[in-house]
Amino acid sequence: MLSVFRGLTQGCCCRIRLLSSSASPAALDVETVANIIASSQKVVVLAGAGISVSAGIPDFRTPGTGLYDNLSSYGLPYPEAIFDLEFYNANPAPFQRLCRELWPGNFAPTPTHAFLKLLDDHGCLLRVFTQNIDSLESAAGLSPDRIVAAHGNFDTAHVVGGCRSVPVDEVRAAAFGDPADWAELARRHGGLVKPGIVFFGEQLPERFFRCARDDLPRADLLLVMGTSLAVHPFAGLVTLAAPETPRWLINRERVGEQHSLGSEGLNLGPSCRAVTTAEGATVLRDGHYVGDCDAAVQELVRALGWKLP
């Protein structure tokens, strides 16, 4: 059995510490993951749309409820056109409307976003790589240094086809105006303007690749939260963790397994191999929490003795 104790540390937060392990590896369940977090300084999180669903923001691809299935009133030739540069250049009005509906401030961070801030506050977080464009990681209080927005977000804006930046406040004012305001924004800055959201065919930010190369191999723990791991190159991040790094998937379905990501994909079956944590405990490398992200972090917070705001 895995032996643990709980003790008070400076600042009166309760921590869990691994004392010993048996010959049989411990499953990556809530208690085991909490123990690893408590002794970690380099937790890396891969976050997808599932961490924002409880804020009222739909994911993109869930049949019936996803964003792409609910854009019929936008007058698009196909749902993905909302993020197509050629279509945007010809008809910017649908994207202006989407900006207005998704703009930060319309939604509040979820308990999962608050948990990410707790990880940082307790000195456990190295980085959050997020697929989300909603900027809720920043709204929860994470500093820009901790966030890698793989697909961009609303924190910056620029003229399409160039590097000229545009004040975000100007873009927000135009987004909440009418099409004439969006056209005036383009006239003022010499071309159509959009927030720093990556459209189809655009390159991901250089910082994404740099941080992926630097952070993943030295992670103590990889938390994969609310993502389908179906969109590349983001999906490939799970394969970059060192062979001894535990990886815990929090998602309603099993994703990112070896049949989809190759030999370094997640192994959530009975043949999963064991690794040794920094505290000397033997644990299964990969595990899966079946359910919502908010439910998982509530359990983790209780196990750690922390408190969500």
Order of alpha helices (4+ residues) and beta strands (2+ residues): beta-beta-alpha-beta-alpha-alpha-alpha-beta-alpha-beta-beta-alpha-alpha-beta-alpha-beta-beta-alpha-beta-beta-beta-alpha
